[in-house]
C-alpha cells in the first residue's frame, strides 16, 4: 500500500491541498494555522492519520456541497511551525507563505500569566503587522505577490545581519 511518507511527499501533498494562514480570533489576537483538506479515501485516511500522529492537531470529517465526505486536518501555532519547518525545504508553491508565516510566528512575544493569573503577552504586539501579514499570506495565491508589502513585512520580520570582514 503506502511504503513511506517522506517530508518531500508531505510537502508535495501540502503544496497541492494545504493552506497557511494567520487568522484573527475574536478577543484573542492573531494565530498561525495550517490546514490540509482531502476527499475521504482509504489512502487519504492513512496519510492524514499519519500526519495527525506525527504533528498533532485536529482531523475532522466534513460533508462537501456534493454530499461527499472530506477530511480537514488543522494545526495551530507550535504544531503548525513544526510541520512548516519540516517541509519548507521541499515546498514549491507555498514556500514564500511558509517562510513569512514562520518568521511572523517566531517574532511573536512569549505568553505569560499576568498578576491575576490570566495569560497575556510578555511584550506588546504589533496589531498593524499582524493584519499586514494576515492579508499578505491570504492574497499571495490570488495575486502575483504584492512585492512592496512583501519587502516591508520581510524587513520587519528579519533581523539585520551584521557581516564582519
N, C-alpha and C positions, 0 to 999 in steps of 0.2 A: 504494500500500500504506500505509505509515506515513510521513506527511509530516514531522512534527516532534515530538520528545519533549521537552516542556517540563517545568520544575520543578513546575508545577501538576499536570501529568499524573502525574509520578513520585510526588508527594505523595498523590494520589488512589489510585494503584496501591498505594503503601505503606500507606496507611490501611486498605485492604481486605485486603491479603495479606501485609503486613510484620509484623515483630516486633522489639521493642527489649528488650535485657536487659543486666543487669550480672551476670556469671556468675563463679563461683569455679573457678579452675584449681588442681588439686592441687599444692601446694607452690609456687605462683606467684602467689597472691593473686587479686584480682578484676580483671575486664576488661570493657569495653563491647563488645557485639556486636549487630549488626543482621542480620536475615535476611529474605529475601523468597522465598516458595515459590509456584510456579505450575505448573499442568499443562503438559506439553510440547506446544507447537503451533508452527507456523511463525512466527506473530506474536510469541508469548512468547519464542521463541528470539532474534528480532531485538531485542526490547526488553531482555532480560536481557544479551545480548552488548553492547548499547549501554551499559548500566549498568556492566558489568564493565570495559569500555574506559575509561569516564569516571571511575569511582571505585575500580577495583581489586577486590581480594577474591578469593573462590573461587566458582566456579559448578560445581555438580555435578548429575549426573542421579541420581535415586533412584527405586526402584520402590515404588509405593503398595501398600496392602493389597489393592486391587482389580486389581493387576498392571499398572496404567498407569504411565507414566513421568512424573515431575515434575522440575522444576528447583528447586534450592535454592541461592540466592546469599547469601553471608555476607561481612560486613565486620567488622573489629575496630578498636578504638582510633581512630587518626587518620583512617583512611578512613571509619569509621562516623561520626565527628564531622563530616567534610566533607559527607557525604550529609545528615545531620540538620540541619546549619546551612543547607544549600541549600534543603531542603524544609520546614523548620519553619514559615515564614510561611504556608504553604499547607496544612499538616496540620489536620485537624479532630479525628478520633478519637484519634490518638496524639500530639497536641500537648503535653499535660502530661507524658507519658512522655518525649518528646524533650527538653523543657526540663530535666527533672530529670536525665536521662542526660548531657546536655551540661554542666550545672552540675557534676555529680559528676566527669566526666572532666576538666574544666578545673581543678578544685581538687587533682587528683592531683599528688603530688610528682614531680619530674623523676627519671628513672632515669639513674644514672651508674655508672661502673666503680669498684669498691672497690679497696683496696690489693692485693688478689690478682687483680685483673683481671676479677672477676665483676660482673655487673650487679646493682645494688641501688638502692633508693630513696634519694634525697639526704636526705630528711626522713622522720620516722616517718609511717606511715599509720594511719588510724583504722579498725580492723577492725570496730568496732561500727557506725560509719557505713556502711561498705561493705555489711555484712549488712542494715542497715535499708533502704538504697537498693535493693539487690537484691530484697529481699522486697516492698518497696512497688511497684516497677515491675512485678514479677511479678503482684501482686494487683490492680493498677489496673484491668485489664479484667474481673476476676472480681467485685470489689466495686464499689460506687459511690464509689470512692476512700476511703481511710482518712484522714479530714481531720486528725486530731491528728498522725499520723505525717507527713503531707504538710507541715503547717505547721512541725513540728520540723525536718524534713530541709531544707526550703527555707530556714529561718532559718540553719541551719549552712552551707549551700552558698552563700548570697547574702551578700556583704559589706554592711555597713551603709552606706547612702548618707548623706552629710552635705550638707545644703542650707544654703547661706549666704544670708542675707536681705539 
